[in-house]
Amino acid sequence: MNVMSESEATFLRQLPSIATVLATAEAALLVERHGRVATTDAIRQAANEARASLRDKPATVPGPSELAASAKVLLEARAPGLRPLFNLTGTVLHTNLGRAVLAEAAIDAAVEAMRHAVALEFDLSSGARGERDDHLRALLRELTGAEDATVVNNNAAAVLLCLNTFALGREAVVSRGELIEIGGAFRMPDIMTRAGAKMIEVGTTNRTHPADYRDALNERSGLVLKVHTSNYRIQGFTAEVGARALAAIANEAGVPLLNDLGSGSLVDLSRYGLAREPTVREAVAEGARLVTFSGDKLLGGPQAGFIVGDRELIAKINRNPLKRALRVDKIRLAAIEATLNLYRDPDRLVERLPTLCFLSRPLADIEAQARRLRAPVAERIGDAFVVEVGDCHSQIGSGALPLDTLSSAALSVRPVGSQRTLENLAAALRALPRPIVGRIGEGALHLDLRCLADVDEDAFLATLAHLARTP
Ligand SMILES: *Cc1c(COP(=O)(O)O)cnc(C)c1O
């Protein structure tokens, strides 16, 4: 360490060479963990940064160990973008945080499928070529009551594929009250256009009647759509045609009804203390010839889109070349199959399916956890903040039950004085090795504990211990 005293050029020459830094014990550890190429790059970057800041203002020239330490920070900042985090936002199915957390059975099945060859399109009994959908077909038929089923990349793809199969160059009839936009630029009118369908809007924003559909149906009609208004509700002076009545109208005209349920649930959620959502089985029984729903919303599986319905319609969908472009790989198919299997035993679903476990978690449990964690969290966050146990409302998320919230408990963190702001704290929590993501509101950072499993508490506190206390 030399305090600057000579001319700038001489001074900069005192920076250790890359080779000198690489020769330190600290750098040897980095090489072991990150490899020689990445470590050398990071040391070079650390040296460049030191040089630039010395030019800006004279200071102490860092030695080899200090440059190795800077390189370590740079290397660790390059942690994978998809590393696990703690979702304490209070939104259980958070689209930006990857929606459903998978069941252990699904994780195991996916890992096995990754590690080994599987009978993806191979019939083990005959030794002949099989079909990818065969693995799920029987399960989906059993769980939904539909004649047949297929699966694609996500529900947006499922809707696109149905429209393209039945309404390409034809008309698709939909109520003006159901022209939804889902986050991420899924807009029903745009999807219809891209599918090659001509959108025929009927009714008004708040009221659509049977006659509106009847008047719009003709020999050019390819499909009637019913779309679940997943992320909003129209209230007040309203009228909609229910799925059963609409199925009758569509069938009379010889046009299939597609009911896009969005989230879609395979079980009656009221049995777990949640608000009722129409189940897929009900939608099938109401007479829609095609029903679509997501894999990673209320169902609690990986990203996927299901299409269930009449055998001949599903067969036509499977012959559409777009199906090939939207298909699902073996890893996800394995995880989907394992997730669906859990639904065959609804009594044990809550303990096995994290999404349902989080959604139905008793308030008393979450409050007890908040009281248990308050003091250790306060200690780790430091005395620039106070930490209190507070009430909050979790959301289901991903466009399921948009108006329903779940009473929950949070650790609410408020700054004392003004030396550290909430934004600083939120940023520091996001920068942790396993980031912690909360929600800022009413002058506090709220960490809703609904999605913190009891078994993750120790990991959560250990992560928080990394928090730098400096302002
Ligand atoms: C969420 C949703 C979709 C899109 O489903 P993804 O699985 O996210 O592609 C389509 N329709 C409705 C009604 C939805 O709620």
The ligand as a Tripos MOL2 file, in Angstrom:
@<TRIPOS>MOLECULE
LIG
   15    15     1     0     0
SMALL
NO_CHARGES

@<TRIPOS>ATOM
      1 C1        -53.3300  -16.4940  -18.1540 C.3       1 LIG1
      2 C2        -54.3090  -16.5780  -19.2280 C.ar      1 LIG1
      3 C3        -53.9300  -16.9240  -20.5230 C.ar      1 LIG1
      4 C4        -52.4870  -17.1850  -20.8820 C.3       1 LIG1
      5 O1        -52.0130  -18.3250  -20.2130 O.3       1 LIG1
      6 P1        -50.4380  -18.6110  -20.1100 P.3       1 LIG1
      7 O2        -50.3520  -19.9930  -19.5410 O.co2     1 LIG1
      8 O3        -49.8750  -17.5540  -19.2370 O.co2     1 LIG1
      9 O4        -49.8940  -18.5460  -21.4890 O.co2     1 LIG1
     10 C5        -54.8860  -17.0030  -21.4830 C.ar      1 LIG1
     11 N1        -56.1860  -16.7710  -21.1920 N.ar      1 LIG1
     12 C6        -56.5910  -16.4300  -19.9500 C.ar      1 LIG1
     13 C7        -58.0420  -16.1730  -19.7050 C.3       1 LIG1
     14 C8        -55.6620  -16.3250  -18.9200 C.ar      1 LIG1
     15 O5        -56.0510  -15.9890  -17.6980 O.3       1 LIG1
@<TRIPOS>BOND
     1     1     2 1
     2     2     3 ar
     3     2    14 ar
     4     3     4 1
     5     3    10 ar
     6     4     5 1
     7     5     6 1
     8     6     7 2
     9     6     8 1
    10     6     9 1
    11    10    11 ar
    12    11    12 ar
    13    12    13 1
    14    12    14 ar
    15    14    15 1
@<TRIPOS>SUBSTRUCTURE
     1 LIG1         1 GROUP 0 **** ****
